[in-house]
Amino acid sequence: MDTIRKCDYFSMETAHKVGEGARLLGALRDEGVNLLAFTGFPSGRRAQVDFMPADTAQFRQAAKKLKLKLGPRKTVFLAQGDDRPGAIAEICEKLAQAGINMIAMDAVAIDNNRYGAMFWVEPRSVNKAAKVLGAA
């Protein structure tokens, strides 16, 4: 069974150097923060990291304690389900048919014939995308 849900995410810029991701993730772990997803990528001479917390309030409290300079709360969609040919295509097609432009997506197949994905749409399209996809 496939599930798609809207989740909060927070971005920040950080140094693009060896060990920076480990430092950030380790500090959040030590504060008891559970992340649903995480992504990081270079952005010029810096790096952008995106955190998708299981508990937004707990994450914000930990980030404040750790003095992390987070951007505003935004929305990401997380999808998971039984892997099959076209599982991701189905999501993309539903959005396209509704006239919704996907900004970015990362997807992966995992053991036990499952898949997971995170994807972003333009902020003005979040509610429409949630309705089209039946997102919780």
C-alpha positions as CSV (number, residue, x, y, z in Angstrom):
1,M,0.0,0.0,0.0
2,D,1.2,3.5,-0.9
3,T,1.1,6.4,1.6
4,I,1.9,10.0,0.9
5,R,2.0,12.6,3.6
6,K,2.9,16.3,3.9
7,C,5.7,17.0,6.3
8,D,7.5,20.0,7.6
9,Y,11.0,20.7,6.6
10,F,13.6,23.2,7.5
11,S,16.7,24.3,5.4
12,M,19.9,25.9,6.5
13,E,23.2,26.7,5.0
14,T,26.4,25.4,6.5
15,A,30.0,25.0,5.8
16,H,30.8,22.7,2.9
17,K,33.6,20.7,4.6
18,V,34.4,17.2,5.8
19,G,32.4,16.2,8.9
20,E,29.9,19.0,8.9
21,G,26.9,16.8,8.2
22,A,28.1,14.3,10.8
23,R,28.4,17.2,13.3
24,L,24.9,18.5,12.7
25,L,23.2,15.0,12.6
26,G,25.1,13.9,15.7
27,A,24.1,17.0,17.6
28,L,20.4,16.4,16.7
29,R,20.7,12.8,17.6
30,D,22.1,13.7,21.0
31,E,19.1,15.9,21.5
32,G,16.8,12.9,20.8
33,V,15.6,14.3,17.4
34,N,14.2,11.7,15.0
35,L,14.4,12.7,11.4
36,L,12.0,11.2,8.8
37,A,14.4,12.3,6.0
38,F,17.5,14.4,5.5
39,T,19.2,15.8,2.4
40,G,22.3,17.9,1.8
41,F,24.0,19.3,-1.3
42,P,26.5,21.9,-2.3
43,S,25.4,25.4,-2.9
44,G,28.3,27.4,-4.2
45,R,31.0,27.4,-1.5
46,R,28.5,26.5,1.2
47,A,26.1,23.5,1.5
48,Q,22.4,23.4,2.0
49,V,20.9,20.8,4.4
50,D,17.2,20.0,4.7
51,F,15.8,18.4,7.8
52,M,12.4,16.6,7.9
53,P,11.7,16.0,11.6
54,A,9.2,13.5,13.0
55,D,8.3,16.1,15.6
56,T,8.5,19.7,14.5
57,A,8.3,21.2,18.0
58,Q,11.0,19.0,19.4
59,F,13.2,19.7,16.4
60,R,12.8,23.5,16.7
61,Q,13.6,23.3,20.4
62,A,16.8,21.3,19.7
63,A,17.8,23.6,16.8
64,K,17.4,26.7,19.1
65,K,19.5,25.0,21.8
66,L,22.1,24.2,19.2
67,K,22.0,27.7,17.7
68,L,21.2,26.4,14.2
69,K,20.1,29.2,11.9
70,L,17.1,27.6,10.2
71,G,15.0,29.0,7.4
72,P,11.3,29.1,7.7
73,R,9.1,26.0,7.9
74,K,8.2,24.7,4.5
75,T,6.4,21.6,3.2
76,V,7.8,18.4,1.6
77,F,5.9,15.3,0.6
78,L,7.1,11.9,1.7
79,A,5.9,8.8,-0.1
80,Q,6.4,5.2,0.6
81,G,4.9,2.0,-0.6
82,D,5.3,-1.4,-2.4
83,D,7.9,-1.1,-5.1
84,R,6.7,-1.9,-8.7
85,P,7.4,-0.6,-12.2
86,G,6.0,2.9,-12.4
87,A,5.4,3.6,-8.7
88,I,7.1,7.0,-9.0
89,A,5.7,7.6,-12.5
90,E,2.2,7.4,-11.0
91,I,2.9,10.2,-8.5
92,C,4.4,12.4,-11.3
93,E,1.5,11.7,-13.7
94,K,-1.1,12.6,-11.1
95,L,0.6,15.9,-10.4
96,A,1.1,16.6,-14.1
97,Q,-2.6,15.9,-14.9
98,A,-3.5,18.4,-12.2
99,G,-1.2,21.0,-13.7
100,I,1.1,20.9,-10.7
101,N,4.8,21.4,-11.3
102,M,7.2,19.3,-9.2
103,I,10.3,21.2,-8.2
104,A,12.4,18.3,-7.2
105,M,12.2,14.6,-6.2
106,D,14.6,12.0,-4.6
107,A,13.4,8.4,-4.7
108,V,14.9,5.0,-3.8
109,A,14.0,1.4,-3.8
110,I,14.8,-0.6,-0.6
111,D,14.8,-4.1,0.6
112,N,11.6,-6.0,1.0
113,N,10.3,-4.5,-2.3
114,R,9.5,-1.1,-0.9
115,Y,10.2,2.4,-2.2
116,G,10.5,5.8,-0.6
117,A,10.5,9.3,-2.0
118,M,10.5,12.9,-1.0
119,F,9.4,15.6,-3.4
120,W,8.6,19.3,-3.5
121,V,6.1,21.4,-5.3
122,E,5.7,25.1,-5.5
123,P,4.3,26.5,-2.2
124,R,1.1,27.8,-3.9
125,S,0.5,24.2,-5.1
126,V,0.9,22.3,-1.8
127,N,-2.7,22.1,-0.8
128,K,-3.8,21.1,-4.4
129,A,-1.1,18.5,-4.6
130,A,-2.1,17.1,-1.2
131,K,-5.7,16.8,-2.4
132,V,-4.8,15.2,-5.7
133,L,-2.5,12.7,-4.0
134,G,-4.7,12.0,-1.0
135,A,-1.8,13.0,1.2
136,A,-2.4,13.0,5.0
